């Protein structure tokens, strides 16, 4: 095994350990941790998204804010993916849904985006980052702070950052 490959495996294991620690602190069990290390770059970015989102806990919701001191819902996802993980995502929740890879609920994994809509997916009004166990990291509304929450409705769809 090459030195580069060994460093990559070590980094993946260290990241997995960090994600597991964050998820345990929040009461969410990691989804198939043994498989996560073998899924490659996409899984690593997804795992990092959960960690970065968790690091924003307690920061205030401010409409139109995209961090690092305050966030609205899509500002949080933009900050996590575009600013910290260097993965392109548009700014608004609707634009993020339109640009994401749409998933069946059975395909969702930690780090994917959860979009809430009214009437149809042409009316996406909120987005969060899936943490596992039916929970998301999100910036909920004015007067609230970034937090981990149980998905509260059945009117949602999932998307993956391409």
C-alpha positions as CSV (number, residue, x, y, z in Angstrom):
1,X,0.0,0.0,0.0
2,X,1.4,3.4,-1.0
3,X,2.1,6.1,1.6
4,X,-0.6,8.3,0.1
5,X,-3.2,5.6,0.3
6,X,-2.2,4.9,4.0
7,X,-2.5,8.7,4.8
8,X,-5.9,8.7,3.1
9,X,-7.2,5.7,5.1
10,X,-5.8,7.2,8.3
11,X,-7.5,10.6,7.5
12,X,-10.8,8.7,6.8
13,X,-10.6,6.8,10.0
14,X,-9.8,10.0,12.0
15,X,-12.8,11.8,10.4
16,X,-15.1,8.8,11.1
17,X,-14.0,8.9,14.7
18,X,-14.7,12.6,14.9
19,X,-18.1,12.2,13.3
20,X,-19.0,9.3,15.6
21,X,-18.0,11.4,18.6
22,X,-20.2,14.3,17.5
23,X,-23.1,12.0,16.8
24,X,-22.8,10.3,20.1
25,X,-22.8,13.6,21.9
26,X,-26.1,14.5,20.0
27,X,-27.6,11.1,20.6
28,X,-27.6,10.0,17.0
29,X,-26.0,6.7,16.1
30,X,-23.7,6.7,13.0
31,X,-25.1,5.0,10.0
32,X,-23.1,1.9,9.1
33,X,-19.7,3.3,10.3
34,X,-17.8,0.3,8.9
35,X,-19.0,1.1,5.4
36,X,-18.5,4.9,5.6
37,X,-14.7,4.6,5.4
38,X,-15.0,2.6,2.2
39,X,-17.4,4.9,0.4
40,X,-14.7,7.3,-0.8
41,X,-14.6,11.1,-1.1
42,X,-18.4,11.6,-1.3
43,X,-18.9,9.8,2.0
44,X,-16.0,11.8,3.5
45,X,-17.5,15.1,2.4
46,X,-21.0,14.0,3.7
47,X,-19.4,13.1,7.1
48,X,-17.6,16.4,7.2
49,X,-20.8,18.3,6.5
50,X,-22.4,16.8,9.7
51,X,-19.3,17.8,11.8
52,X,-19.1,21.3,10.4
53,X,-22.9,21.8,10.9
54,X,-22.6,20.6,14.5
55,X,-19.9,23.1,15.1
56,X,-22.3,25.9,14.4
57,X,-24.7,24.9,17.2
58,X,-26.1,27.9,19.1
59,X,-25.4,30.5,16.5
60,X,-28.4,32.8,15.9
61,X,-30.8,32.7,13.0
62,X,-30.7,35.9,11.0
63,X,-32.7,36.2,7.8
64,X,-30.2,36.3,4.8
65,X,-27.2,35.5,6.9
66,X,-24.6,33.0,5.7
67,X,-22.2,32.8,8.6
68,X,-19.9,32.5,10.3
69,X,-21.6,34.4,13.2
70,X,-25.3,33.9,12.2
71,X,-27.3,31.9,9.6
72,X,-30.6,31.4,7.9
73,X,-31.4,27.9,6.8
74,X,-29.8,28.0,3.4
75,X,-27.1,30.2,4.7
76,X,-26.1,27.4,7.0
77,X,-26.0,24.8,4.2
78,X,-24.1,27.2,1.9
79,X,-21.6,27.9,4.6
80,X,-21.1,24.2,5.4
81,X,-20.8,23.0,1.8
82,X,-19.4,26.0,-0.2
83,X,-17.3,27.8,2.4
84,X,-15.9,25.0,4.5
85,X,-16.0,22.0,2.2
86,X,-15.5,23.7,-1.2
87,X,-18.5,22.1,-2.8
88,X,-20.7,24.3,-4.9
89,X,-24.3,24.9,-3.7
90,X,-26.5,27.8,-4.7
91,X,-27.7,30.3,-2.0
92,X,-31.4,29.7,-1.5
93,X,-33.2,26.5,-0.4
94,X,-35.2,26.3,-3.6
95,X,-32.0,26.7,-5.7
96,X,-30.2,24.1,-3.6
97,X,-33.1,21.6,-4.2
98,X,-33.1,22.3,-7.9
99,X,-29.3,21.7,-8.1
100,X,-29.1,18.6,-5.9
101,X,-29.3,15.0,-6.8
102,X,-32.8,14.0,-5.8
103,X,-33.0,10.9,-3.5
104,X,-35.5,8.4,-2.4
105,X,-35.9,8.5,1.4
106,X,-34.3,5.1,1.6
107,X,-31.1,6.5,0.0
108,X,-30.6,9.3,2.5
109,X,-27.4,9.4,4.5
110,X,-25.7,11.7,6.9
111,X,-24.7,14.9,5.3
112,X,-27.5,14.9,2.7
113,X,-29.8,17.9,2.5
114,X,-33.4,17.7,3.7
115,X,-35.8,20.1,2.0
116,X,-39.2,21.0,3.3
117,X,-41.9,22.2,0.9
118,X,-45.5,23.5,0.8
119,X,-47.8,22.0,-1.9
120,X,-45.0,20.9,-4.3
121,X,-41.3,20.8,-4.6
122,X,-41.5,24.0,-6.5
123,X,-42.2,25.7,-3.1
124,X,-39.3,24.7,-1.0
125,X,-39.2,26.9,2.1
126,X,-36.6,25.3,4.4
127,X,-33.4,23.1,4.3
128,X,-31.3,21.3,6.8
129,X,-28.4,18.8,6.9
130,X,-29.3,15.2,7.7
131,X,-27.6,14.0,10.8
132,X,-29.0,10.5,10.9
133,X,-31.7,9.0,13.0
134,X,-34.4,11.2,11.5
135,X,-32.7,14.4,12.7
136,X,-31.3,17.5,11.0
137,X,-28.9,20.3,11.8
138,X,-30.7,23.6,10.8
139,X,-31.2,27.2,11.5
140,X,-35.0,27.2,12.1
141,X,-36.4,30.7,12.3
142,X,-36.1,34.2,13.8
143,X,-35.4,34.1,17.5
144,X,-34.0,30.5,17.3
145,X,-30.4,29.2,17.1
146,X,-28.7,26.6,15.0
147,X,-29.7,23.2,16.5
148,X,-30.2,19.5,16.0
149,X,-33.9,18.7,15.6
150,X,-36.1,15.8,14.8
151,X,-37.7,16.1,11.4
152,X,-41.2,17.3,12.4
153,X,-43.2,16.7,9.3
154,X,-43.6,14.1,6.6
155,X,-43.6,16.7,3.8
156,X,-39.9,16.7,2.9
157,X,-37.6,15.4,0.2
158,X,-33.9,14.6,0.2
159,X,-31.1,15.8,-2.0
160,X,-27.3,15.2,-2.3
161,X,-24.8,17.8,-3.1
162,X,-23.3,16.8,-6.5
